Amino acid sequence: YPMKKTLLLSFALSLSLSMTAQYQHLPAKMKKSEGLLIEYASYAQGHRLPVKTLVEAFGNSQRITQSNPESSESQDNFPKEISFTDFSNQKNIHLAQLRDGETVSSSTPFEYNKNLKVVGDTVFLGIPCKIAKTSINSNAIEIWYTDALKYYATPQPGYGIPQGTVLRVSRNNNYITEATKITPQKKSKTLLP
């Protein structure tokens, strides 16, 4: 039993160091990039959810899409949603395409760093991050973000938007969304609708 525990701990440590090494030079690679593609995974109560969130960040904007490979046919009845963030004009834009083809949209303003309190520093995926906390509707929110990358990006644009790239968000320590892959993009795109 102790040997299995030691082997498991050793494997987890080597995997963590391998992922850290993969991203430790990312800020230097960003100097030549035109944008970022960030993949996020979400966890509830320690269990990975089937939803995958993709954030594309170019210039002063981002596009967020979500996919669920385990979605059922009944979910096809729900609107197809996509979110955009215009960081220059500080607004979030949400589009939903209904089954009949009609598209509805809404726009919501935001403030950078609203009610965020930086409480510490950490390293995530080999990238130095600030840890900020806030409370929204009695939910304790913790956000890990970096200003080491040259783009603003967040997987959850509705609240707690810092001036940087969000790599991890935790709500009440039991719902977590975190970056799993960051890819510099070579060609610029216009993202806003």
C-alpha positions in Angstrom: 0.0 0.0 0.0 2.7 2.6 0.9 4.5 1.7 -2.4 1.4 2.3 -4.5 0.8 5.6 -2.7 4.4 6.7 -3.4 4.2 5.7 -7.0 0.9 7.5 -7.5 2.3 10.7 -5.8 5.5 10.5 -7.9 3.4 10.2 -11.1 1.2 13.1 -10.2 4.2 15.3 -9.4 5.9 14.4 -12.7 2.7 15.1 -14.6 2.4 18.5 -12.9 6.0 19.4 -13.6 5.6 18.3 -17.2 2.5 20.6 -17.7 4.3 23.4 -15.9 7.4 23.1 -18.2 5.1 23.1 -21.2 3.8 26.6 -20.4 6.7 28.3 -18.6 8.0 29.9 -21.9 4.5 30.9 -23.1 4.8 34.6 -22.2 7.9 34.8 -24.5 6.1 33.1 -27.3 3.2 35.7 -27.0 5.4 38.5 -28.3 5.0 37.2 -31.9 1.4 36.0 -31.6 -1.7 37.7 -32.8 -4.0 36.1 -30.3 -4.7 33.2 -27.9 -6.9 30.1 -28.0 -7.6 28.8 -24.5 -9.4 25.6 -23.7 -11.0 25.3 -20.2 -12.4 22.4 -18.3 -15.0 22.6 -15.6 -15.4 20.6 -12.4 -18.2 20.3 -9.9 -17.7 18.7 -6.5 -14.3 17.4 -7.8 -15.8 15.6 -10.9 -15.0 16.8 -14.4 -18.0 18.0 -16.4 -18.4 17.1 -20.1 -18.6 20.8 -21.1 -15.6 22.2 -22.9 -15.2 26.0 -23.1 -13.1 27.6 -25.8 -12.0 31.3 -25.6 -10.5 33.0 -28.6 -8.8 36.3 -27.7 -7.6 38.7 -30.3 -6.8 42.4 -29.9 -9.2 43.8 -27.4 -12.0 41.2 -27.8 -12.8 37.6 -27.1 -15.3 35.0 -28.3 -16.5 32.2 -25.9 -18.1 29.0 -27.2 -19.0 25.9 -25.2 -19.5 22.4 -26.4 -20.8 19.2 -24.8 -20.0 16.0 -26.6 -22.4 14.2 -24.3 -25.4 16.4 -25.2 -28.6 14.6 -26.1 -31.0 15.2 -28.9 -33.4 16.9 -26.4 -30.7 19.6 -25.8 -30.8 20.4 -29.6 -34.1 22.2 -28.7 -32.1 24.8 -26.7 -30.8 27.9 -28.3 -27.2 27.9 -29.6 -25.3 30.5 -27.6 -22.1 32.4 -28.1 -20.7 35.2 -26.0 -18.3 38.0 -27.0 -16.5 40.5 -24.8 -15.4 43.9 -26.1 -12.7 44.9 -23.7 -12.2 48.4 -25.2 -15.8 49.4 -24.7 -16.2 47.3 -21.5 -19.3 45.3 -22.6 -20.3 41.7 -22.9 -22.5 40.6 -25.9 -24.6 37.5 -25.8 -26.1 36.0 -28.9 -28.6 33.1 -29.0 -29.8 31.4 -32.2 -33.3 29.9 -31.7 -34.5 26.8 -33.5 -36.5 28.8 -36.0 -33.3 30.6 -37.0 -34.1 33.9 -35.2 -31.2 35.4 -33.4 -31.6 37.4 -30.2 -28.9 39.4 -28.4 -28.2 41.3 -25.3 -25.4 43.6 -24.2 -24.2 44.2 -20.7 -21.6 46.7 -19.5 -18.9 45.7 -17.0 -16.2 47.4 -14.9 -12.7 46.0 -14.6 -11.6 44.8 -11.2 -15.1 45.5 -9.7 -15.1 44.4 -6.1 -11.9 42.2 -6.7 -9.4 42.1 -4.0 -5.9 40.7 -4.8 -5.0 38.4 -1.9 -1.9 36.6 -3.2 0.2 35.1 -6.0 0.6 31.6 -7.4 1.8 29.8 -10.5 -0.6 28.0 -12.7 0.6 26.1 -15.8 4.0 27.6 -15.3 2.5 31.1 -15.6 2.7 33.6 -12.7 -0.8 34.5 -11.5 -2.5 36.9 -9.1 -5.2 35.5 -6.9 -8.2 37.8 -6.5 -11.4 37.2 -4.5 -14.9 38.7 -4.5 -18.3 37.7 -3.4 -21.3 37.7 -5.7 -24.8 36.9 -4.4 -23.3 35.1 -1.4 -21.0 33.1 -3.6 -17.3 33.2 -2.8 -15.4 33.7 -6.1 -11.7 33.2 -6.5 -10.0 34.2 -9.7 -6.5 33.4 -10.8 -5.3 35.7 -13.6 -2.1 36.8 -15.2 -0.9 39.9 -16.8 2.2 38.1 -18.2 0.2 37.4 -21.4 -0.7 40.3 -23.6 -4.4 39.6 -24.0 -7.5 39.9 -21.8 -9.6 36.7 -21.6 -12.0 35.1 -19.2 -14.2 32.0 -19.4 -16.9 33.7 -17.4 -17.5 37.2 -18.6 -20.5 38.0 -16.3 -18.5 38.9 -13.3 -15.1 39.5 -11.8 -13.3 40.7 -14.9 -9.7 41.6 -14.1 -7.2 43.3 -16.5 -5.5 40.1 -17.6 -6.0 36.6 -18.8 -8.1 34.5 -16.4 -6.7 31.0 -16.0 -8.9 29.6 -13.2 -12.2 30.5 -11.5 -13.5 28.8 -8.4 -17.0 29.4 -7.0 -17.5 28.3 -3.4 -14.5 25.9 -3.8 -16.8 23.4 -5.4 -17.3 24.6 -9.0 -14.0 25.2 -10.8 -13.3 26.3 -14.4 -9.6 26.2 -15.3 -7.4 26.5 -18.4 -6.1 23.2 -19.7 -4.4 24.3 -22.9 -3.2 27.7 -24.2 -2.2 28.0 -27.8 -0.7 31.2 -29.3 -2.4 32.2 -32.6 -0.5 33.4 -35.6 -3.2 35.1 -37.6 -5.4 37.9 -36.3 -9.2 37.6 -36.4 -12.1 40.0 -35.9 -14.2 38.4 -33.3 -17.0 40.9 -32.4 -20.4 40.5 -34.2 
